[in-house]
Amino acid sequence: MSTLAFEGVSHAYGKLAAVNNVTLTVDDGELVCLLGPSGCGKTTLLRLAAGLEALQQGRILINGQVMADGRRDVPPEERSIGLVFQDFALFPHLNVRDNVTFGLRGINRPTRQKCAQSALKQVAMEDYAEAFPHMLSGGQQQRVALARALAPQPQLMLLDEPFSGLDVQLRQEVRDQALHVLKASGTATVMVTHDPEEAMFMADRIVLMYRGQIQQVGRPEDLYFKPANAFVASFFGDINRIAARVEEGRIRTALGNFDQGAAQEGDLVEVLVRPEAIKLLPSDSPAEAQRASGQVVAAKFLGRSSLIHLSVPDASTGLHLHVRVPGRFLPKDGETFSIGLDTSQAFVFPAKAE
């Protein structure tokens, strides 16, 4: 059963269409990331689910119950949701335990205390119950905010850029802890992020949005290896773009020929190739493995990988490619390599209209 459902949801701010006819479901226990650039509509969608914005068009359901349909909006406190914001929103004058018990209503004090202690234990913060927010690190504050949202045992968790205020190393540590807590709780979760790597790390499914519309929904590996369009392919990191035209049923490029797919004879297309798909081969590699040759322009060590700038001759002015190689690999400027290609990471799409 779906915990959350958007049915034909649209929302505008004046003349700006923030969300345009979105239909989406989130299943029980599933963690879904709303991903996209700033202004794509992902935060608006989250706020509509939370009841923080009045729905203008469509329907929103939680556990099969209508929360909003353009005529009625159930208040946020009656939707059985947990909210975690970017700034954590902890009360500075309350200690950790009182921050967590704040949203627990309709139960006696001993029960509230027990619920709070249980939630704090989930996030490994039970030893800090008497501490105040200013005494905690950013990561600890984030875990307290997560405990506060989990304490009422909501049907749905909504997280808005919950890790963006943390430095890189701490962000990686805290999101790993949060992922385990959320999955162990079994609560359906929707998380907003603009970071593709974070979405791939956290999500069971990713919903990639652009200009208020869903571009593709699927598992992280589906969006990475089977992108629906050029925007999806390019959103997950650096990508090489090669302009080409379909001629005699083939797409001819400096990296070799590609199948025309759905393109028609004479169509202008773009071949998108991930940097890690390009393989630098020794000159004595079998001919069938080689597609072209290229000359090193620059090589940069990036820690987990090396980035090679490669110049490849083509019919016009030459092609500049980025090649990503695992570990330390720093060939000298001017060194020449044969080029192989992992075609599972090369995609053909219609060229953008000028």
C-alpha positions in Angstrom: 0.0 0.0 0.0 1.2 3.5 -0.7 1.8 5.7 2.3 1.9 8.9 0.3 0.2 9.7 -3.1 0.3 12.8 -5.2 -2.4 12.8 -7.9 -2.2 15.4 -10.6 -0.7 17.9 -8.3 0.0 21.4 -9.6 1.0 24.5 -7.7 2.0 28.1 -8.8 3.4 31.2 -7.2 1.8 33.9 -9.2 2.7 33.2 -12.8 5.5 30.8 -11.9 4.4 27.1 -12.2 6.4 25.5 -9.3 4.9 22.0 -9.7 3.2 20.9 -12.9 0.8 17.9 -12.9 2.9 15.6 -10.7 1.6 12.1 -10.0 3.7 10.0 -7.6 3.4 7.4 -4.9 5.7 6.5 -2.0 5.3 2.9 -0.6 5.3 1.7 3.0 8.9 1.7 4.3 10.3 3.3 1.2 12.8 6.1 1.1 12.3 8.4 -1.9 14.6 11.3 -2.7 13.2 14.3 -4.5 16.2 15.5 -6.5 16.8 18.4 -8.8 18.4 21.9 -9.2 17.2 24.9 -7.2 13.7 26.0 -8.3 12.7 22.7 -9.8 9.7 22.2 -7.4 11.0 19.6 -5.1 10.7 21.6 -1.9 7.2 22.9 -2.9 6.1 19.3 -3.3 7.4 18.4 0.2 5.7 21.4 1.7 2.4 20.4 0.0 2.7 16.9 1.5 3.3 18.5 4.9 0.4 20.8 4.6 2.6 23.9 4.9 1.2 25.1 1.5 -2.4 25.1 0.5 -2.9 22.8 -2.4 -4.2 24.5 -5.5 -4.9 21.5 -7.9 -4.9 17.7 -7.6 -5.1 15.5 -4.5 -2.7 14.4 -1.8 -3.4 11.2 0.2 -1.6 9.7 3.2 -2.4 6.0 3.9 -5.4 6.3 1.6 -6.9 9.3 3.4 -7.3 12.5 1.5 -5.2 15.3 3.1 -5.8 17.9 0.5 -7.8 18.2 -2.7 -8.1 21.9 -3.4 -11.2 22.3 -1.3 -9.9 21.1 2.1 -6.5 20.9 3.7 -5.9 18.8 6.8 -3.5 20.8 9.1 0.1 19.5 9.4 -0.4 18.4 13.0 -3.2 16.1 12.0 -1.4 14.4 9.1 0.8 12.0 11.1 4.0 13.3 9.6 7.5 13.9 11.0 9.4 16.9 9.7 13.2 17.6 9.7 14.4 20.9 8.3 17.8 22.1 7.1 18.2 24.3 10.2 17.0 21.6 12.6 14.7 24.1 14.4 15.6 23.0 18.0 14.3 25.2 20.8 17.4 26.7 22.5 15.8 27.1 25.9 14.8 23.4 26.1 17.1 20.5 26.8 17.4 17.6 24.4 14.7 15.5 26.1 12.2 18.4 26.2 12.9 19.2 22.6 12.0 15.6 21.7 8.9 15.5 23.9 7.6 18.8 22.6 5.5 17.3 19.8 4.1 14.5 21.9 0.5 15.4 22.8 -2.3 13.6 24.4 -0.2 11.3 26.6 0.9 11.6 30.2 4.3 12.8 31.2 5.9 9.4 32.1 4.8 8.0 28.7 6.2 11.1 26.9 9.5 10.7 28.7 9.7 7.0 27.8 8.9 7.8 24.1 11.6 10.5 24.1 14.2 8.2 25.6 13.4 5.5 23.1 13.7 7.9 20.2 17.0 9.3 21.5 18.3 5.7 21.8 17.4 5.1 18.1 19.8 7.9 17.1 22.4 7.2 19.8 21.8 10.4 21.7 20.3 9.0 25.0 23.3 10.1 27.0 22.7 13.8 26.0 19.1 14.0 27.2 20.0 16.8 29.7 22.2 18.8 27.3 21.0 22.0 25.6 21.3 22.5 21.8 24.2 25.0 22.0 26.2 22.3 23.8 25.9 19.9 20.8 27.8 19.7 17.5 25.9 20.1 14.2 25.7 16.4 13.7 24.3 15.8 17.2 21.7 18.5 16.7 20.6 16.8 13.4 20.2 13.5 15.2 18.1 15.2 17.9 15.9 16.7 15.2 15.5 13.3 13.7 14.6 11.8 17.1 12.0 14.5 17.7 10.4 13.7 14.3 10.4 10.0 15.0 9.1 10.1 18.6 5.4 10.4 17.7 5.8 7.3 15.4 4.6 9.2 12.3 3.2 7.4 9.2 5.4 9.5 7.0 8.8 11.3 7.4 9.6 14.4 5.4 13.2 15.7 5.3 14.1 19.0 3.6 17.9 19.1 2.8 18.6 17.7 6.3 22.4 17.4 5.9 23.3 20.5 3.8 24.3 22.6 6.8 27.0 20.1 7.8 30.6 20.0 6.5 31.5 17.3 4.0 33.1 14.7 6.4 30.4 15.1 9.0 27.6 15.0 6.4 28.8 11.6 5.2 28.9 10.3 8.7 25.5 11.7 9.8 23.6 10.7 6.7 24.9 7.1 7.0 23.5 7.0 10.6 20.2 8.6 9.5 19.8 6.1 6.7 20.1 3.1 9.2 17.7 4.8 11.6 15.1 5.5 9.0 15.2 2.1 7.5 15.1 0.4 10.9 12.0 2.5 11.8 10.1 1.2 8.7 8.6 4.7 8.2 8.0 5.8 4.6 10.3 8.8 4.0 10.6 11.6 1.4 13.8 13.5 1.4 14.6 16.6 -0.6 18.2 17.1 -1.8 20.0 18.8 -4.7 23.1 16.5 -4.3 23.0 13.5 -6.8 25.5 11.5 -4.8 23.5 12.0 -1.6 20.3 10.9 -3.4 22.0 7.8 -4.8 23.3 6.9 -1.3 20.0 7.4 0.5 17.2 6.5 -1.9 15.4 3.3 -2.8 14.0 5.4 -5.6 15.0 8.9 -7.0 12.5 11.3 -8.4 14.4 13.7 -10.6 12.6 17.0 -11.2 13.2 20.0 -13.5 11.0 23.1 -14.0 8.2 21.6 -11.9 8.0 18.3 -13.7 9.2 14.8 -13.1 11.9 13.9 -15.6 12.4 10.3 -14.4 11.6 8.0 -11.4 13.5 4.9 -10.6 16.3 3.2 -8.7 19.6 5.1 -8.6 21.2 2.6 -11.0 18.3 3.0 -13.5 18.7 6.8 -13.7 22.4 6.4 -14.0 22.6 3.7 -16.6 19.2 4.2 -18.4 18.6 8.0 -18.4 15.3 9.1 -20.0 16.8 12.2 -21.5 19.9 14.4 -21.7 19.0 16.3 -18.6 18.9 13.1 -16.5 22.1 11.8 -18.0 24.0 15.0 -17.3 22.7 15.7 -13.8 24.7 12.9 -12.3 28.1 14.5 -12.9 30.5 15.6 -15.6 29.7 14.3 -19.0 31.2 14.6 -22.5 28.9 15.9 -25.3 29.6 15.1 -28.9 27.4 16.6 -31.6 26.7 14.4 -34.6 24.1 13.7 -37.4 22.5 10.4 -38.5 24.0 9.5 -41.9 23.2 6.3 -43.7 21.6 4.8 -40.6 24.6 5.4 -38.4 25.9 8.1 -36.0 29.5 8.8 -36.8 31.8 10.4 -34.2 35.4 10.7 -33.4 34.8 7.9 -30.8 33.4 5.6 -33.5 29.9 4.8 -34.8 26.7 4.4 -32.8 23.3 3.0 -33.6 20.8 5.6 -34.6 18.1 4.3 -32.1 14.9 6.3 -32.5 16.6 9.1 -34.5 15.8 9.5 -38.1 18.1 9.9 -41.1 19.5 13.4 -41.1 18.6 14.2 -37.5 21.0 16.2 -35.4 21.8 14.3 -32.2 24.0 14.5 -29.1 26.1 11.6 -27.9 26.6 11.8 -24.1 29.5 9.8 -22.7 30.4 9.6 -19.0 34.1 10.2 -18.3 34.5 6.8 -16.7 33.2 5.1 -19.8 36.3 6.1 -21.8 39.2 3.7 -21.5 42.8 4.6 -22.1 44.5 1.6 -23.7 48.1 0.8 -24.5 49.0 1.2 -28.1 49.4 -2.6 -28.6 45.8 -3.3 -27.6 43.7 -5.5 -30.0 42.4 -3.4 -32.8 38.8 -4.4 -32.1 39.0 -2.8 -28.6 40.2 0.6 -30.0 37.8 3.3 -31.3 40.2 6.2 -31.7 43.4 7.7 -30.3 43.9 10.8 -28.2 46.6 13.0 -26.7 46.9 14.0 -23.1 46.4 17.7 -22.5 46.4 17.6 -18.7 46.1 15.1 -15.8 44.8 15.9 -12.4 44.8 13.7 -9.3 41.5 14.0 -7.4 42.0 11.4 -4.6 39.8 8.5 -5.4 40.3 9.0 -9.1 42.4 10.9 -11.7 40.9 13.2 -14.3 42.6 13.2 -17.7 42.0 15.9 -20.3 42.2 14.3 -23.7 42.4 15.9 -27.2 40.9 13.7 -29.9 41.1 14.7 -33.6 37.8 14.8 -35.5 36.5 16.2 -38.8 36.3 19.8 -37.5 38.5 21.5 -34.8 39.1 18.6 -32.5 37.3 17.1 -29.5 38.2 17.8 -25.9 37.2 14.9 -23.6 37.4 14.2 -19.9 38.4 10.7 -18.8 38.1 9.5 -15.3 40.4 6.7 -14.1 40.3 5.0 -10.7 43.2 5.8 -8.3 46.4 7.6 -9.2 47.0 7.8 -13.0 49.0 10.8 -14.2 50.4 10.4 -17.7 52.6 13.1 -19.1 51.2 15.9 -21.2 51.4 14.9 -24.9 51.3 11.2 -24.2 49.1 9.3 -26.7 46.7 6.6 -26.0 44.3 4.4 -27.9 40.7 4.8 -26.7 38.2 2.1 -25.8 34.6 2.7 -24.7 32.1 1.2 -22.4 29.0 1.7 -24.5 26.6 1.1 -21.6 27.6 4.6 -20.4 27.2 6.3 -23.8 23.7 7.7 -24.6 22.2 9.2 -27.8 19.5 11.9 -27.5 18.1 14.5 -29.9 20.2 17.7 -30.1 18.9 20.7 -28.2 17.0 23.1 -30.3 18.8 26.4 -30.8 
